[in-house]
Amino acid sequence: MLKIFRKEKWSPYLAGFFIAVLAISSLFLFHNTISASVTFVKIAAFFWSIVDPEHLQESLYYQDYLQNKAWIDWQAMLVLGIFLGAFISRRLSAKASSGSRPIKWQVTGGISPKRYIVAFLGGIIVMLGARFAGGCTSGHAISGGFQLALSGWIFMIGVFALGIPTAFIMYHKKS
């Protein structure tokens, strides 16, 4: 059984199946759709509760997300599980033991402080986009998609319409 976790790559169909099981189970068992970006709003609200509680009380934006006053909820555990699962997956992966890095990384300088800074800034931009859009990839694409929400389908069409050309540009593919 542990052998499957040591694979370098999983089948996207198998991974998609497990994501679908998670999404459907979450909806029917807990009456919640899976999403993650609200967790970061709650973390920001927690920060404001320490630094400037009056700002938190006056902000209508934060009040929408803190109706039950819970800082740590199922979404926070989902985000924690994503980080923990990615870490464990990397440690168990067959590639992790060899210490290999993708060729593209080796050609462009490997791991560097600049790469971490750019990744962090990219994460901030993605999070801002998720909040402006009213949800993240998991909220719009996965939960919205399986509920046949028009916004979820438009979002995913946009992801592929922009993601595929971006991948070709970044990896210098001609066709």
C-alpha positions as CSV (number, residue, x, y, z in Angstrom):
1,M,0.0,0.0,0.0
2,L,2.8,2.4,0.9
3,K,4.3,1.7,-2.6
4,I,1.7,4.0,-4.3
5,F,2.9,6.9,-2.1
6,R,6.5,6.4,-3.2
7,K,5.7,6.9,-6.9
8,E,7.3,9.8,-8.7
9,K,4.1,10.8,-10.3
10,W,0.4,9.9,-9.7
11,S,-2.1,9.4,-12.4
12,P,-4.1,12.7,-12.8
13,Y,-7.2,10.5,-13.1
14,L,-6.6,8.9,-9.7
15,A,-5.8,12.3,-8.1
16,G,-8.9,13.8,-9.7
17,F,-11.0,11.0,-8.5
18,F,-9.8,11.5,-4.9
19,I,-10.4,15.3,-5.2
20,A,-13.9,14.5,-6.4
21,V,-14.5,12.2,-3.5
22,L,-13.3,14.8,-1.1
23,A,-15.5,17.5,-2.7
24,I,-18.6,15.4,-2.7
25,S,-18.1,14.1,0.8
26,S,-17.5,17.6,2.1
27,L,-20.7,18.8,0.6
28,F,-23.0,16.0,1.6
29,L,-21.4,15.1,5.0
30,F,-20.5,18.6,6.3
31,H,-22.6,20.9,4.1
32,N,-19.5,22.8,3.0
33,T,-17.8,23.1,-0.3
34,I,-14.0,22.9,-0.4
35,S,-12.2,26.2,-0.6
36,A,-9.0,27.7,0.9
37,S,-8.7,31.4,0.3
38,V,-11.1,32.4,3.2
39,T,-8.5,30.9,5.6
40,F,-6.1,33.7,4.7
41,V,-8.8,36.3,5.4
42,K,-9.3,34.7,8.8
43,I,-5.6,34.8,9.5
44,A,-5.6,38.5,8.5
45,A,-8.6,39.1,10.8
46,F,-6.7,37.3,13.6
47,F,-3.7,39.6,13.0
48,W,-6.0,42.7,13.2
49,S,-7.6,41.4,16.4
50,I,-4.2,41.6,18.1
51,V,-2.8,44.7,16.5
52,D,-6.0,46.9,16.2
53,P,-9.2,45.3,17.5
54,E,-11.2,48.4,16.8
55,H,-10.4,48.1,13.1
56,L,-11.6,44.6,13.1
57,Q,-14.9,45.6,14.7
58,E,-15.5,48.4,12.3
59,S,-14.6,46.4,9.1
60,L,-17.6,45.1,7.3
61,Y,-15.3,42.9,5.2
62,Y,-14.0,41.0,8.1
63,Q,-17.3,40.8,9.8
64,D,-18.7,38.8,6.9
65,Y,-16.1,36.1,7.5
66,L,-16.1,36.0,11.3
67,Q,-19.8,35.5,12.0
68,N,-19.1,32.5,14.2
69,K,-15.9,34.0,15.7
70,A,-13.9,30.9,14.8
71,W,-10.3,31.5,13.8
72,I,-9.5,27.9,13.2
73,D,-12.1,25.9,11.4
74,W,-12.4,23.1,8.8
75,Q,-10.9,25.4,6.0
76,A,-7.9,26.2,8.1
77,M,-7.4,22.5,8.7
78,L,-7.7,21.9,4.9
79,V,-5.0,24.4,4.2
80,L,-2.8,22.9,6.9
81,G,-3.4,19.5,5.4
82,I,-2.5,20.8,1.9
83,F,0.9,22.0,3.2
84,L,1.5,18.9,5.3
85,G,0.4,16.5,2.5
86,A,2.7,18.3,0.0
87,F,5.6,18.0,2.5
88,I,5.0,14.3,3.2
89,S,4.5,13.6,-0.5
90,R,7.8,15.1,-1.4
91,R,9.6,13.2,1.4
92,L,8.0,9.9,0.3
93,S,8.5,10.5,-3.4
94,A,11.1,8.4,-5.3
95,K,12.7,11.5,-6.7
96,A,13.2,13.0,-3.2
97,S,15.7,10.3,-2.3
98,S,17.8,11.0,-5.4
99,G,17.9,14.8,-4.7
100,S,17.2,15.5,-8.3
101,R,15.7,18.8,-9.4
102,P,13.8,19.5,-12.7
103,I,16.1,20.2,-15.6
104,K,14.5,23.6,-16.1
105,W,15.5,24.5,-12.5
106,Q,19.1,23.4,-13.1
107,V,19.4,25.4,-16.3
108,T,17.9,28.6,-14.8
109,G,20.1,28.6,-11.6
110,G,18.5,26.1,-9.3
111,I,17.2,27.2,-5.9
112,S,18.1,30.7,-5.1
113,P,16.8,33.5,-2.8
114,K,15.5,35.3,-5.9
115,R,13.3,32.2,-6.8
116,Y,11.8,32.2,-3.2
117,I,11.1,35.9,-3.4
118,V,9.4,35.7,-6.8
119,A,7.4,32.7,-5.7
120,F,6.3,34.5,-2.5
121,L,5.3,37.6,-4.5
122,G,3.5,35.4,-7.0
123,G,1.6,33.9,-4.2
124,I,0.5,37.3,-2.9
125,I,-0.7,38.2,-6.4
126,V,-2.7,35.0,-6.7
127,M,-4.2,35.5,-3.3
128,L,-5.3,39.0,-4.1
129,G,-6.8,37.7,-7.3
130,A,-8.6,35.0,-5.4
131,R,-10.1,37.5,-3.0
132,F,-11.2,39.9,-5.8
133,A,-12.8,37.0,-7.6
134,G,-14.6,35.9,-4.5
135,G,-12.8,32.5,-4.2
136,C,-9.8,30.5,-5.1
137,T,-9.2,27.7,-7.6
138,S,-10.7,25.1,-5.3
139,G,-13.7,27.2,-4.6
140,H,-14.4,28.2,-8.2
141,A,-13.1,25.3,-10.2
142,I,-13.7,22.2,-8.0
143,S,-16.7,23.2,-6.0
144,G,-18.2,25.5,-8.5
145,G,-17.5,23.1,-11.4
146,F,-19.2,20.1,-9.9
147,Q,-22.2,22.2,-8.9
148,L,-22.3,23.4,-12.5
149,A,-22.0,27.0,-11.5
150,L,-21.4,29.2,-14.5
151,S,-18.7,31.2,-12.6
152,G,-16.7,28.0,-12.0
153,W,-16.8,26.9,-15.6
154,I,-15.8,30.4,-16.9
155,F,-13.0,30.4,-14.4
156,M,-11.6,27.1,-15.6
157,I,-11.9,28.1,-19.2
158,G,-9.9,31.2,-18.3
159,V,-7.3,29.1,-16.5
160,F,-6.7,26.9,-19.5
161,A,-6.9,29.7,-22.0
162,L,-4.2,31.6,-20.2
163,G,-2.3,28.7,-18.6
164,I,-1.5,26.7,-21.7
165,P,0.1,29.6,-23.6
166,T,2.0,30.7,-20.5
167,A,3.4,27.2,-20.1
168,F,4.6,27.2,-23.8
169,I,6.2,30.6,-23.3
170,M,7.9,29.6,-20.1
171,Y,9.2,26.3,-21.4
172,H,9.9,27.6,-24.9
173,K,7.8,25.0,-26.7
174,K,7.1,25.8,-30.4
175,S,3.8,23.9,-30.8
